[in-house]
Amino acid sequence: MEWYLKVLKHYADFNGRARRTEFWMFVLFNIIISFVLSFIDELIGTYYVLSGLYGLFVFIPGLAVSVRRLHDTGRSGWWIFISLIPLIGAIWLIVLWAQDSQPGENKYGPNPKGAM
């Protein structure tokens, strides 16, 4: 939960780097929260109002942490647009997000894992 809140605190910060743990924990909590809200929406008959509002709420933080994750691998945030290529683009982006941090400092800042 600490990683999820850290991303929300850096709501629209597209600068710097994000560790794999920070990114993937944010993704995991988003999936869990979205599932629970969808279930509640179905239960009370609001037709995805709660889950839709939640999706809008986390869109910018999700985009920001995605860009910071790409920065951590030494790539520009513009690489996020690779996902626009049908099927292959999304897979390629997931592979980029899953790569290890670039050791040491890069042009986006110091390594968030600490000194190497």
Secondary structure, DSSP 8 states (H G I E B T S, - for coil): -HHHHHHHHTTT--SS---HHHHHHHHHHHHHHHHHHHHHHHHHT--SHHHHHHHHHHHHHHHHHHHHHHHHTT--GGGGGGGGSTTHHHHHHHHHHHS---SS-BTTBS-TT---
